[in-house]
């Protein structure tokens, strides 16, 4: 099969690899029908995170179950499934508490499982899924989704679930004012999540017209292009002299965290989901003085998928609009370039 392999900074190749097979009785093999490039994939692509040796890359995919191990009970051959961005057992204390991303038996795509067996990356033609019952979410009644539904279902594997996690962590709800820092796919999904949860005013911080337009389509009431002190003052002006009740940090840099914190009113809430890069640190003294509550981290997509899936299937939300470019898997290197150069918000890859 063909699979996307990162060799080093700026070096993405689509290469031949062995087709996955059932290794353990709890495995499933999924034929990938769509995957994508994530903003966090750009950290190793840019060399921010080292690539010590060539490895499979990608952690978001949907597809059809081709085979299952003897002990798989909840997933069947032919099921259309969503794969969260990490696998999980479903039975450890963390999984039972809904924090599936902290599973005691966690495996990342493009790595090895706890038994030492290889797990394919998502940006390929097929993936062996360890712990299939605890990982995969079956989409009942769907076998061959059209392009629009394919895109929206794919967002649930990561970016829509992550934007939702930012909003939940920031205590977004009816009547709340919200600022979203970051206009990538996660930030835009954060805007959509805030609207879905009933926020009264949603300010998207964005400098790009195409992303501003999509933010407005997703529910943003205002756009702030300024950054730093000017950005904070624009937020204050828009909100009648106060800062935001809830702020979503969707980037992961020191600068974005600083922007998010200084946009939060005293006593407000900040939800952070940006993958940390560049040393973002929390100023405990500032939090203490302002009584700001900070929560967030990796989104437990497996936990969130059922409620978000319902809204996708009934047309209440259409997060798939974050995919503004579709490319064949063979063009993965160009997909990375397009996102790195901000020529695309998010690229969907079709095997």
C-alpha positions in Angstrom: 0.0 0.0 0.0 1.0 3.7 -0.2 1.7 5.6 3.0 3.0 9.1 3.8 6.5 9.1 5.5 8.3 12.0 7.0 12.1 11.8 6.5 13.0 15.2 8.1 12.2 18.9 7.9 10.4 19.7 4.7 10.8 16.1 3.4 7.5 14.3 3.0 7.4 11.2 0.7 4.6 8.8 -0.3 6.1 5.3 -0.3 5.2 1.6 -0.5 4.7 -0.2 2.7 3.2 -3.6 3.7 -0.5 -3.8 3.9 -1.6 -4.1 7.6 -2.9 -7.4 9.0 -4.6 -8.5 12.2 -1.8 -9.0 14.8 -3.7 -9.3 18.1 -7.3 -10.6 18.7 -8.4 -7.1 19.7 -7.3 -5.5 16.4 -9.2 -4.2 13.4 -7.9 -3.3 10.0 -9.5 -0.2 8.5 -9.3 0.8 4.8 -8.9 4.6 4.9 -11.3 6.5 2.8 -10.1 10.0 3.8 -7.3 11.4 6.0 -5.8 14.9 6.3 -2.9 17.1 7.3 -3.1 18.6 10.8 -1.5 21.8 11.9 0.4 19.8 14.5 1.9 17.8 11.7 3.7 21.0 10.7 5.8 21.0 13.8 8.0 18.1 12.7 7.7 19.3 9.1 9.2 22.6 10.1 11.8 21.0 12.3 10.3 22.3 15.5 10.1 18.7 16.7 12.9 16.4 15.5 12.4 13.5 13.2 15.2 11.1 14.3 14.4 8.5 11.5 11.8 8.2 8.7 8.4 7.5 10.1 4.8 7.3 9.1 2.8 10.4 9.8 -0.9 11.4 10.2 -3.4 10.9 13.0 -6.8 11.7 11.5 -8.8 9.2 9.4 -12.1 7.6 8.6 -12.9 4.5 6.7 -14.3 1.0 6.4 -13.5 -1.9 8.6 -12.0 -4.7 6.5 -11.2 -7.3 9.1 -11.4 -7.8 12.9 -9.7 -9.9 15.5 -11.5 -12.8 17.3 -12.1 -10.7 20.4 -13.6 -7.6 18.8 -17.2 -7.3 19.7 -18.4 -3.7 19.0 -17.0 -3.3 15.5 -17.8 -5.4 12.5 -16.5 -5.9 9.0 -18.2 -3.3 6.7 -18.7 -0.7 9.4 -17.9 2.9 8.5 -15.8 4.3 11.4 -14.2 7.4 12.8 -10.8 6.9 14.3 -9.9 9.4 17.1 -6.4 10.8 16.8 -5.0 8.3 19.4 -6.3 4.8 20.3 -7.7 3.8 23.7 -8.7 0.7 25.5 -12.0 1.8 26.8 -11.7 0.0 30.2 -8.9 1.6 32.2 -9.8 4.3 34.9 -8.9 7.1 32.5 -11.1 5.8 29.7 -14.0 5.1 32.1 -13.7 8.7 33.3 -13.8 10.0 29.7 -10.2 11.1 29.4 -9.4 8.6 26.7 -6.3 10.5 25.6 -4.7 9.5 28.9 -5.4 5.8 28.4 -3.1 3.5 30.3 -2.5 1.6 27.0 -2.4 4.6 24.7 -0.9 4.2 21.2 -0.3 6.9 18.7 -0.7 6.4 14.9 2.6 5.9 13.2 4.3 4.3 16.2 4.4 0.9 18.0 1.8 -0.4 20.4 2.6 -1.5 23.9 3.3 -5.0 22.6 5.9 -3.7 20.2 3.8 -4.1 17.1 3.9 -1.5 14.3 0.9 0.8 13.9 0.5 2.6 10.6 0.1 6.4 10.2 -3.3 7.8 9.2 -2.1 9.3 5.9 -2.1 6.0 4.0 -4.4 3.5 2.5 -5.0 1.3 5.5 -4.3 1.2 9.3 -4.2 -1.6 11.9 -6.2 -0.3 14.8 -5.2 -1.8 18.2 -7.9 -1.9 20.9 -10.5 -1.6 18.2 -13.5 -1.7 20.5 -12.2 1.1 22.7 -11.0 3.2 19.8 -13.3 3.2 16.8 -16.6 5.0 16.7 -19.1 3.4 14.3 -21.2 5.7 12.1 -24.5 3.8 12.1 -26.5 4.0 8.8 -23.6 5.4 6.8 -21.7 3.3 4.2 -20.6 5.7 1.4 -20.8 9.3 2.6 -20.8 12.1 0.0 -17.9 14.5 -0.1 -19.5 17.0 2.3 -20.3 14.4 4.9 -16.9 12.8 4.5 -15.2 16.1 5.3 -17.4 16.7 8.4 -17.0 13.2 9.7 -13.2 13.5 9.3 -13.2 16.6 11.5 -14.6 14.6 14.4 -11.4 12.6 14.6 -9.5 15.7 15.8 -10.2 19.3 14.9 -13.9 19.6 15.7 -13.5 17.6 18.8 -10.5 19.7 19.8 -12.3 23.0 19.1 -15.2 21.7 21.2 -12.8 20.7 24.0 -11.4 24.3 24.0 -14.9 25.7 24.3 -16.0 23.2 27.1 -12.8 23.9 29.0 -13.4 27.6 28.8 -16.9 27.2 30.2 -18.6 28.5 27.1 -22.3 28.7 27.4 -25.4 30.8 26.8 -24.8 34.5 27.3 -21.0 34.2 27.5 -18.6 36.4 25.5 -15.8 34.4 23.7 -12.5 35.2 22.1 -10.8 32.6 19.9 -7.0 32.9 19.5 -6.0 31.1 16.3 -7.6 30.9 12.9 -6.5 27.5 11.8 -8.9 24.6 11.5 -9.0 24.1 15.3 -9.6 27.7 16.0 -12.4 27.9 13.4 -13.9 24.8 14.9 -13.6 26.5 18.2 -15.8 29.3 16.8 -18.3 26.8 15.6 -18.3 25.0 19.0 -18.8 28.3 20.8 -21.8 29.1 18.6 -23.2 25.6 19.2 -22.9 26.0 22.9 -24.9 29.3 22.9 -22.2 32.0 23.2 -23.7 35.5 22.8 -20.6 37.2 21.3 -17.7 35.5 19.5 -14.6 37.3 18.6 -12.3 35.5 16.2 -8.7 36.8 16.1 -7.6 36.5 12.4 -5.6 38.3 9.9 -6.6 36.3 6.8 -9.7 37.2 4.8 -10.6 33.6 3.8 -10.4 32.5 7.4 -12.3 35.5 8.6 -15.1 34.7 6.2 -15.3 31.1 7.4 -15.2 32.3 11.0 -18.2 34.5 10.4 -20.0 31.6 8.7 -19.4 29.5 11.7 -20.8 32.1 14.1 -18.2 34.8 14.8 -19.8 38.1 15.5 -16.6 40.1 15.3 -13.1 39.9 13.9 -9.9 41.3 15.5 -6.8 41.4 13.3 -4.6 43.2 15.8 -2.3 41.4 18.1 -0.5 42.2 21.4 -1.7 45.2 23.4 -3.7 46.5 20.4 -5.5 43.2 20.1 -6.4 43.3 23.8 -7.7 46.8 23.6 -9.8 45.9 20.5 -11.4 43.1 22.5 -12.0 45.5 25.4 -13.6 48.0 23.1 -15.9 45.5 21.4 -17.1 44.2 24.7 -17.9 47.6 26.2 -14.8 48.1 28.4 -14.4 44.5 29.7 -12.5 41.5 28.5 -14.0 38.1 27.5 -15.7 35.6 29.8 -14.2 32.7 27.9 -11.1 32.5 25.7 -10.0 29.6 23.5 -6.2 29.2 22.9 -5.9 27.2 19.7 -2.2 27.7 18.6 0.2 26.5 21.2 2.9 29.1 21.3 4.1 31.4 24.0 2.7 34.4 22.1 -0.7 32.9 21.6 -1.0 31.9 25.3 -0.1 35.4 26.3 -2.6 36.9 23.9 -5.3 34.5 25.3 -4.6 35.2 28.9 -4.6 39.0 28.4 -7.9 38.8 26.6 -9.6 37.0 29.5 -11.5 39.1 32.1 -10.7 38.7 35.8 -12.7 35.6 37.0 -12.9 34.3 33.4 -12.0 31.0 31.9 -9.3 30.0 29.4 -9.4 26.7 27.5 -6.1 25.7 25.8 -5.8 23.0 23.1 -2.9 24.3 21.0 -0.2 21.6 20.9 2.6 23.3 22.9 5.5 24.6 20.8 7.8 27.4 21.6 7.6 27.1 25.4 4.2 28.5 26.4 4.2 28.8 30.2 1.5 29.9 32.6 2.3 32.9 34.8 1.0 31.7 38.1 1.2 35.1 39.7 -1.1 36.6 37.0 -3.6 33.8 37.3 -3.6 34.3 41.1 -4.2 38.0 40.8 -6.9 37.8 38.2 -8.6 34.6 39.4 -8.5 33.2 35.9 -9.3 29.5 35.5 -7.3 27.6 33.0 -8.2 24.1 31.6 -7.8 22.0 28.5 -5.1 19.9 26.9 -5.5 17.0 24.4 -9.2 16.6 23.5 -10.8 13.2 24.3 -12.2 12.9 20.9 -13.6 9.4 21.5 -15.7 10.9 24.3 -17.0 13.8 22.3 -17.7 12.1 19.0 -21.3 10.8 19.8 -22.8 14.2 20.6 -21.0 16.0 17.8 -21.8 13.2 15.3 -25.5 13.6 16.0 -25.3 17.3 15.0 -23.2 16.5 11.9 -25.7 13.9 10.7 -28.7 16.1 11.2 -27.0 19.0 9.5 -26.9 21.3 12.6 -23.2 21.8 12.1 -21.0 21.5 9.0 -17.4 21.6 10.3 -16.1 20.0 7.1 -16.0 23.5 5.6 -12.5 23.8 7.2 -11.2 21.6 4.3 -10.7 24.1 1.6 -8.4 21.9 -0.5 -8.7 18.2 -1.5 -5.7 16.3 -2.9 -4.9 12.7 -3.7 -2.7 10.9 -1.3 0.1 10.9 -3.8 0.3 14.7 -3.5 0.9 14.6 0.3 4.1 16.6 -0.1 2.3 19.4 -1.8 -0.4 19.3 0.8 2.2 19.9 3.5 3.7 22.8 1.5 0.2 24.3 1.0 -0.5 24.3 4.7 3.0 25.4 5.7 2.7 28.4 3.3 -0.9 29.1 4.5 -2.3 28.6 1.0 -4.7 26.1 2.6 -6.6 26.0 5.9 -6.7 22.3 6.0 -6.0 19.7 3.2 -8.1 16.5 2.9 -6.2 13.6 1.4 -8.0 10.9 -0.6 -6.2 7.5 -1.0 
